[in-house]
Structure formats: C-alpha cells, structure tokens
C-alpha cells in the first residue's frame, strides 16, 4: 500500500483510513464510470479535483488489450507523470494526495487529488470563435509557441499524454491575457505514460491528436511551421528534411480522426 498526504489532507484525514475518506468526499461529479469517478470538492474554500480508481476488472483489461489499447489501471500513471513534468518544468497540476492499495491490477483501489487551476479557460473554448473572429496575430503566435514548448519539453522528459488535445491546455485568466503575458498548464494526465524516452510512435500519436484538435480554428500552414520549429527547436529546413515522413503521416492521421469525428457527430 502507498499513501502520500500533503496539507490540507494530512490534517483533515489524520487517524482515518484515507481510502474510506476519499470515497466520502462530496462535490460536483464530472465523470462516473464503473471503475473511475472524478469530482470537484472544496476544503476550507479551496477547490480540488479528485480521481478515484476502483479497478476495471480482467474483462475490461482483456478488451483493451485485444483492441490494442493500453488500459488505465489506477491513479499511479497520473501521479508519476505529474512528478516528471514538475521536474522538467512543464506547468501542470499539483498533486496533494495519492493512495494505492492492492496488488491485483483488476481490482486495485487508488486515488489522486490535485489543486484546482482557477480561474482558467481551456484552449478549445478560448479558440472556438477564431474562424469568425480571428485573434490578435501576436497572441495567436505566442500561444502556438507556448504549446509547442510545453509539448516538446514533455516529450523530452519522457512523458507522452495520450489525450493531447488543446482542450487539455488551460489558459490562466487571473489577469488580462496578452502575447507578452500568458500562462498555460497541461492537465488530464490519467492516461499518460512515463519512460526514460518517449517512443517515436507515441510521440507521433500526441502530435497527431494535437494537430487534429486545431483543424477547425483557422490554423494556417505557417502556423503549423511555427509550431514545428518551436517543438523540435531546430531550423525549419532541417525539420522539413528529416521529418518528412512524420509530416505526411500527421496529415493522413489527422484527416482520419476528423472523418471519424464527422461520422460520430463530433465524438472521438
């Protein structure tokens, strides 16, 4: 069994079973699945997000593996990814409590509690009207550069997201946002994988998901080239030469994802 409790939970749960205590938390439920629950709760006026994993069963594990998907077995993946991102200097959530018990991956009980990032707006919402109301060019370029820097640093730190869409990048709005003063944080890392180095296949999947998620907001070829320059930290001529296969694959993969989105009415 592993348990890490920082304040306010160290004091709040002193002498209590943390697994029973986390199950007793109340608040706005964002997701309720058979094996996972996500909710927002408040303690002493502060907001926190709670993810509880109760095991998905061997049947669901087998189903995932048979469809070439890696199952999420518990909160450990997010806990590990957050630690690595903080170490690498990638702005993200701060975990204040973590627990894991049980050796059976099908029935493991685990949880993670992170500080709420507020006030914020996700980039999907922030950019939703860009086709009709284009943003100030310098702000758009600054956002592209920051996302590219964050994703590049994340990958170089050995973390791939597996849900790398712009809706998982939060823009902080505690003060006016401008090209010269903006702050982003990456969230929702429960599916993330952490290794010494990200395999090219998983790096490319993240990049394809990110590219797909900006297809409807008026991104230009020049915007894409700016992203690549800042992501790879190399001259564009070298990127276009060395990553030609990747760029062609990204176009095909993003188009495939987009057709799937249209086919299922916007759902991935």
ROMILO-88938 format. One line per 3 residues: number of its first residue (from 1); their letters; for each residue x, y, z of N, C-alpha, C. Coordinates in steps of 0.001 Angstrom, whole numbers. Atoms other than C-alpha are relative to their C-alpha. Last residue first. Layout:
BEGIN
NUM = a = X/Y/Z/X/Y/Z/X/Y/Z; ...
# end
This chain:
BEGIN
268 = xxx = -1200/734/370/-13954/10854/-30702/-124/-1463/395; -605/808/-1052/-17412/12393/-30654/1234/-715/-519; -851/-794/-862/-18326/15232/-33012/677/-779/1094
265 = xxx = 638/-1208/-498/-21299/13623/-34681/807/791/988; 636/249/-1293/-19889/10138/-34999/-557/1275/647; 840/1183/79/-19128/10286/-38710/-771/-234/1292
262 = xxx = 1196/-330/773/-17844/13849/-38517/-982/-1159/-8; 762/-989/-765/-15406/12956/-35739/-1306/341/-710; 649/736/-1074/-14301/9838/-37600/-853/942/851
259 = xxx = 1110/723/627/-13606/11951/-40672/-765/-815/1043; 1043/-988/290/-11521/14277/-38491/-1207/-668/-653; 678/-350/-1251/-9550/11401/-36998/-1159/967/-266
256 = xxx = 753/1187/-424/-8724/10096/-40487/-783/289/1275; 1146/105/896/-7715/13573/-41676/-887/-1181/393; 939/-1036/-403/-5483/13960/-38615/-1258/-41/-869
253 = xxx = 596/374/-1281/-3821/10625/-39337/-1037/1024/440; 898/1146/195/-3208/11370/-43019/-737/-347/1291; 1104/-429/862/-1782/14855/-42405/-1014/-1132/-163
250 = xxx = 874/-868/-790/294/13624/-39488/-1205/456/-814; 834/864/-850/1694/10783/-41622/-973/832/829; 974/636/885/2939/13237/-44249/-951/-881/802
247 = xxx = 941/-1039/428/4597/15349/-41550/-1069/-578/-924; 886/-363/-1099/6196/12299/-39924/-1061/995/-466; 938/1114/-179/7591/11042/-43226/-994/296/1116
244 = xxx = 961/15/1118/9129/14447/-43989/-1031/-1115/166; 1291/493/-507/10731/14680/-40533/-1066/-53/-1095; -163/1183/-850/14407/14995/-41512/-1327/-618/433
241 = xxx = -793/1059/626/14033/17319/-44490/-22/-1284/831; 711/430/1195/11187/19510/-43262/741/-1114/-724; 1200/735/-401/12802/19664/-39832/-723/-556/-1221
238 = xxx = -420/1306/-500/16215/20627/-41256/-1202/-855/399; -504/761/1148/14743/23447/-43343/411/-1405/431; 1100/588/767/12706/24610/-40363/498/-856/-1159
235 = xxx = 357/-803/1178/15794/25153/-38206/-1073/-713/-822; -942/162/1098/15635/23138/-34958/-398/938/-1141; -1114/-897/-332/13979/23525/-31575/1132/-142/-1024
232 = xxx = -1252/723/231/11782/20487/-32386/1228/815/399; 69/1331/-608/8616/21944/-30819/1350/-712/-126; -130/-138/-1446/9448/25596/-31564/-50/-1347/712
229 = xxx = -1291/-636/-315/10163/24998/-35258/213/65/1513; -1064/988/200/7255/22563/-35574/1363/563/371; 85/1006/-1058/4786/25043/-34064/1168/-986/-110
226 = xxx = -470/-645/-1245/5951/27843/-36345/-6/-1008/1149; -1463/-51/91/5570/25520/-39325/593/668/1240; -519/1336/-232/1992/24757/-38305/1520/-38/-28
223 = xxx = 159/282/-1430/1172/28446/-38010/579/-1372/338; -1063/-743/-684/2620/28999/-41481/-71/-212/1507; -1242/768/178/394/26247/-42837/1143/694/723
220 = xxx = -561/-32/1340/-2567/28131/-41378/1247/-886/-74; -1455/85/27/-4682/27439/-38291/497/-69/-1444; -650/-938/911/-8250/28629/-38689/1516/-1/22
217 = xxx = -126/-1338/-604/-9921/27090/-35657/834/956/-862; 1187/-839/200/-11413/23891/-37087/153/1426/518; 389/-82/1409/-8272/21814/-37632/-1137/977/-251
214 = xxx = -16/-1402/428/-6867/22617/-34174/-470/164/-1445; 847/-841/-845/-7775/19353/-32425/13/1476/-382; 1422/221/252/-6446/17222/-35278/-860/998/770
211 = xxx = 270/-563/1328/-2989/18725/-34940/-1482/-130/-343; -58/-1458/-136/-2927/17998/-31198/-344/680/-1323; 1178/-418/-762/-4082/14425/-31719/-46/1518/124
208 = xxx = 1167/136/878/-1493/13924/-34467/-1269/455/714; -35/-1090/976/1287/15320/-32259/-1203/-59/-935; 301/-1264/-675/350/13022/-29385/-58/1150/-1000
205 = xxx = 1425/36/-343/241/9995/-31684/-425/1287/711; 771/-348/1182/3629/10968/-33134/-1502/-12/267; -195/-1430/267/5274/10974/-29732/-880/440/-1157
202 = xxx = 866/-703/-947/3712/7599/-29048/176/1507/-86; 1423/300/281/5172/6033/-32193/-924/799/912; 441/-850/1112/8537/7779/-31697/-1488/-209/-291
199 = xxx = -154/639/1313/8963/6091/-28320/-590/892/-1098; 1267/309/660/9091/8600/-25427/273/-683/-1344; 170/-730/1259/12380/8409/-23521/-1311/-434/-641
196 = xxx = -1236/-767/164/13242/7377/-19957/-66/847/-1271; -1155/870/259/9607/6398/-19572/1261/849/13; -1266/-608/-392/6320/7908/-18374/1123/-1018/-166
193 = xxx = -1042/1009/-195/2947/7147/-19942/1316/716/282; -1377/-284/408/-62/9427/-19623/943/-1158/310; -423/1031/951/-3601/8032/-19375/1475/127/-378
190 = xxx = 244/1324/-573/-4525/9912/-16175/399/-1136/-944; -1103/898/339/-2795/13057/-17445/-228/-1421/498; 635/1269/374/-5778/15385/-17540/1012/-1028/-484
187 = xxx = 768/760/-991/-3982/18742/-17436/-415/-1361/-553; 521/1215/624/-1410/20942/-19193/-651/-853/1082; -294/1225/-752/-972/24458/-17803/-617/-1172/-738
184 = xxx = 750/1208/314/-729/27736/-19721/398/-1123/947; -448/1180/-735/356/31246/-18740/-925/-1164/-309; 970/1093/-22/187/34462/-20718/606/-1198/710
181 = xxx = 263/468/-1365/1868/37863/-20568/-1105/-1050/-31; -1179/-193/-847/3527/39295/-23652/-183/-546/1411; -1129/704/611/1015/37978/-26160/1238/71/877
178 = xxx = -571/-695/1151/-1762/39111/-23835/1158/-817/-541; -869/827/834/-4123/37641/-21265/495/808/-1186; 229/-101/1448/-5542/40012/-18640/1036/-801/-795
175 = xxx = -319/-1357/436/-5068/38655/-15104/-167/56/-1505; 26/-807/-1220/-6420/35622/-13231/423/1439/-263; 671/-1281/259/-7191/34167/-16669/-101/859/1256
172 = xxx = 313/-658/-1269/-4896/31147/-16803/-521/1414/-262; -541/-1352/19/-5094/29318/-20116/-431/703/1279; 784/-1049/-651/-5666/25591/-19627/750/1327/-45
169 = xxx = -919/-1083/-329/-4290/23037/-22074/-836/1156/541; -741/369/-1204/-6284/19815/-22073/1149/952/287; 893/-161/-1149/-8889/21191/-24506/697/-354/1313
166 = xxx = -137/-1347/-567/-5996/21617/-26958/-953/242/1168; 864/-923/734/-5854/17844/-27441/74/1377/657; -659/-1289/193/-3031/15581/-26260/-801/909/-936
163 = xxx = 1218/-777/256/-5037/12703/-24866/418/1439/-293; 1028/919/497/-2278/10039/-24893/-1384/632/-133; 1280/-330/-642/-6/12382/-22887/-1089/-1022/-269
160 = xxx = 961/-233/1087/3515/11168/-23628/-1404/4/597; 1441/128/-258/6115/11680/-20905/-776/211/-1296; 398/1399/-31/9860/11018/-21255/-1471/-239/265
157 = xxx = -68/475/-1387/11155/14477/-20311/-474/-1441/131; -1420/175/-310/11877/15190/-23992/206/-493/1429; -508/1175/707/8189/14554/-24666/1481/-240/303
154 = xxx = 654/1188/-538/7026/16992/-22002/556/-1261/-655; -666/270/-1275/9586/19593/-23112/-582/-1250/652; -1368/439/261/8316/19394/-26689/743/-358/1277
151 = xxx = 81/1368/513/4687/19532/-25576/1400/-547/-288; 465/907/-1051/5313/22582/-23389/-8/-1450/-476; -1053/120/-1024/7445/24445/-25947/-407/-1021/1060
148 = xxx = -1105/756/596/4957/23784/-28749/1110/-237/1011; 444/1394/85/2066/24923/-26538/1120/-866/-571; 28/553/-1358/3976/28093/-25660/-454/-1453/8
145 = xxx = -1359/196/-501/4929/28895/-29249/-2/-651/1372; -597/1105/757/1390/28365/-30534/1395/-307/545; 631/1224/-478/22/30588/-27760/581/-1224/-708
142 = xxx = -518/256/-1347/2517/33351/-28570/-584/-1290/577; -1365/522/126/1712/33147/-32285/590/-343/1366; 76/1329/607/-2006/33516/-31598/1391/-627/-95
139 = xxx = 498/905/-1040/-1377/36431/-29246/-67/-1427/-532; -1087/235/-949/801/38188/-31830/-436/-950/1112; -1053/893/511/-1846/37722/-34514/1110/-301/995
136 = xxx = -1106/-903/293/-4722/39232/-32462/1202/-862/-391; -675/-635/-1135/-7378/36556/-32609/1055/986/-466; -1408/380/-151/-9592/35874/-35619/652/740/1169
133 = xxx = -657/-1149/-625/-13316/36445/-35032/1461/-350/262; 836/-1176/218/-15362/34169/-37291/646/1269/540; 295/-71/1432/-12760/31394/-37610/-813/1256/-320
130 = xxx = -1093/-603/757/-11408/32188/-34137/-278/68/-1500; 535/-972/957/-14739/31588/-32438/1075/597/-906; 1176/514/707/-13816/28366/-30591/-523/939/-1078
127 = xxx = -213/-196/1443/-10290/29492/-29684/-1235/-327/-836; -576/-1315/271/-10823/30066/-25943/94/288/-1497; 1038/-1015/-211/-13156/27075/-25648/529/1376/-405
124 = xxx = 1066/333/937/-10607/24686/-27159/-1117/1028/88; -281/-608/1303/-7809/26471/-25326/-1043/-342/-1058; -806/888/849/-9260/25641/-21914/114/588/-1403
121 = xxx = 866/409/1104/-10314/28539/-19717/837/-917/-883; -625/399/1256/-8801/29256/-16305/-1079/-234/-1060; 900/123/1156/-9616/30836/-12975/780/-330/-1273
118 = xxx = 1087/-947/245/-8668/28539/-11465/474/1411/378; -624/-1117/696/-6389/25510/-11516/-1097/972/-401; 739/-567/1131/-7883/23191/-8910/799/1157/-596
115 = xxx = 522/-1346/-186/-5280/21501/-6741/-765/444/-1240; -811/-1107/500/-4904/17801/-7339/-665/1330/297; 690/-1278/-206/-6188/14713/-5542/946/1109/-420
112 = xxx = -906/-1148/75/-5175/11213/-6651/-833/1265/151; 565/-1343/160/-6860/7905/-5866/1123/1021/-140; -966/-1090/-62/-6302/4172/-5893/-699/1335/-184
109 = xxx = 703/-1208/-446/-8096/855/-5405/1027/1112/142; -773/-978/-761/-6655/-2093/-7382/-830/1246/306; 823/-455/-1125/-9233/-4633/-8519/693/1062/844
106 = xxx = 1410/-58/386/-8020/-5647/-11998/-884/568/1098; 280/-1171/846/-4382/-4761/-11292/-1470/143/-387; 725/484/1173/-4279/-7222/-8355/-370/1188/-882
103 = xxx = -959/419/1017/-1596/-5930/-5984/-668/-489/-1277; 388/1181/766/-3979/-3932/-3816/996/-316/-1088; -59/1239/-761/-3666/-430/-2418/-524/-1148/-858
100 = xxx = 143/1197/837/-2841/2944/-3943/77/-1226/894; 53/1272/-703/-3071/6435/-2482/-203/-1144/-969; -34/1170/885/-2205/9930/-3571/-43/-1252/857
97 = xxx = 283/1264/-675/-2725/13359/-2086/-35/-1115/-1030; -145/-154/-1448/-1551/16886/-2883/-274/-1285/764; 675/1071/-740/-940/16629/-6627/296/144/1491
94 = xxx = -781/408/-1163/-55/19909/-8314/-802/-1033/776; 676/74/-1283/-1427/20379/-11831/987/-377/1105; 1066/990/-56/720/21392/-14786/-658/54/1369
91 = xxx = 1092/-417/-875/3390/23829/-15934/-1173/-983/-68; 1200/-167/821/6283/21878/-17536/-1165/378/927; 403/-1393/104/9474/22497/-15559/-1185/249/-910
88 = xxx = -441/-550/1286/11080/19106/-16172/-381/1464/-183; -1455/79/48/10823/18049/-12514/545/656/-1263; -498/-1026/-922/7229/19250/-12406/1525/41/-22
85 = xxx = 204/-1305/633/6544/17194/-15526/463/1138/903; -996/-186/1063/8133/14079/-14016/-148/1372/-651; -1312/-172/-624/6105/14352/-10795/1069/277/-1050
82 = xxx = -49/-1338/-597/2912/14906/-12757/1351/274/644; -155/-988/1073/3583/11836/-14914/100/1416/560; -1364/85/525/4161/9605/-11879/250/1061/-1066
79 = xxx = -913/-399/-1069/953/10674/-10125/1442/43/-514; 69/-1458/-94/-1006/10436/-13389/969/525/1057; -538/-578/1231/135/6871/-14066/9/1527/73
76 = xxx = -1455/-52/9/-349/5852/-10442/590/641/-1234; -444/-1390/-53/-4025/6788/-10373/1509/137/-106; 116/-712/-1262/-5099/3320/-11488/538/1412/-103
73 = xxx = 266/892/-1124/-5257/627/-14130/-163/734/1328; -399/-814/-1146/-5586/2718/-17272/-386/-772/1254; 976/-372/-1026/-5754/150/-20058/602/885/1077
70 = xxx = -600/251/-1300/-3363/228/-23038/-970/456/1087; 21/-1155/-880/-5351/-68/-26229/636/-384/1332; -1281/-726/84/-4567/-2556/-28996/-13/1303/786
67 = xxx = 219/-1089/957/-8215/-3694/-29298/1216/917/-78; 384/600/1275/-7403/-7051/-27679/-256/1047/-1074; -1186/578/626/-5532/-5249/-24901/-318/-596/-1360
64 = xxx = -919/-1056/413/-8485/-3050/-24062/1191/-572/-749; 634/-719/1109/-10942/-5943/-24023/914/1097/-532; -148/827/1203/-8579/-8003/-21862/-579/699/-1223
61 = xxx = -1425/7/340/-8351/-5193/-19295/229/-782/-1288; -282/-1277/648/-12120/-4754/-19403/1474/104/-388; 703/-47/1282/-12673/-8443/-18695/297/1272/-759
58 = xxx = -795/671/1029/-9974/-8524/-16023/-665/32/-1368; 310/1413/224/-11800/-5935/-13943/825/-593/-1133; 903/134/1145/-11730/-2125/-14139/-330/-1452/-319
55 = xxx = -281/1229/756/-10265/-1353/-10746/-1023/-202/-1096; 406/1159/-797/-11620/1184/-8240/279/-1324/-713; -11/1186/855/-9970/4382/-9473/-304/-1220/869
52 = xxx = -7/1251/-732/-10828/7638/-7696/-84/-1150/-991; 213/1136/909/-9957/10985/-9252/166/-1279/808; -221/1320/-567/-10417/14067/-7057/-277/-1047/-1078
49 = xxx = 571/1036/850/-10137/17667/-8216/458/-1357/508; -872/1127/312/-9607/20321/-5557/-732/-943/-945; 516/1025/890/-11047/23778/-4854/1036/-1072/-303
46 = xxx = -893/285/1127/-10136/25841/-1807/-556/-1143/-830; 140/-990/1058/-12772/27348/490/912/-196/-1186; -344/-1336/-511/-11663/25397/3558/8/1056/-1105
43 = xxx = -446/117/-1384/-11844/22152/1591/476/1375/444; -593/-1167/-644/-13797/22091/-1649/364/-335/1442; 430/-198/-1375/-14624/19215/-3984/680/1246/551
40 = xxx = -609/-1193/-584/-14522/18611/-7711/-553/166/1405; 854/-1045/-553/-15293/15108/-8899/836/1180/465; -700/-1279/-42/-13914/12266/-10999/-954/1056/532
37 = xxx = 854/-1139/-351/-15000/8655/-10511/852/1253/90; -658/-1277/-284/-13457/5592/-12106/-1017/1093/283; -1264/132/-719/-14161/1858/-12442/670/1306/367
34 = xxx = 1/1159/-892/-17813/1713/-13370/1272/-81/826; -71/1245/745/-17755/5227/-14738/49/-1150/995; 336/1150/-839/-18841/8496/-13160/-40/-1231/-888
31 = xxx = 30/1264/733/-17332/11647/-14610/-253/-1137/986; -262/-266/1412/-17615/15303/-13653/-51/-1272/-833; -553/1157/691/-19208/14877/-10207/128/313/-1492
28 = xxx = 530/119/1351/-19681/18166/-8362/695/-1146/-729; -200/-1145/868/-18883/17684/-4696/-623/-245/-1359; 1158/-393/792/-18671/15159/-1903/333/1215/-842
25 = xxx = -9/-1381/474/-15757/13307/-346/-1211/276/-888; 1054/-782/-660/-16705/10061/1394/-43/1451/-466; 1292/431/523/-14741/7867/-1035/-1147/821/591
22 = xxx = 129/-553/1347/-11619/9882/-211/-1335/-393/-621; 194/-1450/-34/-12074/9244/3499/-198/577/-1394; 1390/-248/-399/-12588/5494/3087/-286/1492/-38
19 = xxx = 815/541/1088/-9349/5237/1116/-1489/150/307; 93/-949/1115/-7567/7589/3538/-870/-506/-1146; -358/788/1176/-8428/5376/6547/-142/918/-1214
16 = xxx = 1071/616/771/-8549/7950/9327/582/-875/-1118; 613/1093/-738/-6107/8904/12089/-1110/-719/-726; -863/567/-1040/-5334/12270/10494/-754/-1075/786
13 = xxx = 202/1448/-85/-7618/12734/7486/868/-663/1062; 1422/322/116/-8076/16508/7614/-260/-1484/232; 691/-345/-1248/-4550/17099/8898/-1457/-454/-27
10 = xxx = -730/645/-1092/-2744/15239/6103/-686/271/1335; 533/1346/-227/-5480/16292/3671/738/-746/1113; 693/107/-1289/-4833/20048/3925/-414/-1418/388
7 = xxx = 1088/-848/-505/-1944/19533/3533/-879/487/-1146; -472/-1345/-318/35/16701/1984/-1178/818/503; 971/-1033/-352/-870/13021/2071/725/1295/341
4 = xxx = -693/-1278/-172/1071/10266/326/-1063/1059/256; 826/-1168/-318/-214/6696/658/913/1204/193; -716/-1274/57/1207/3509/-843/-980/1131/307
1 = x = 849/-1199/0/0/0/0/882/1246/0
# end
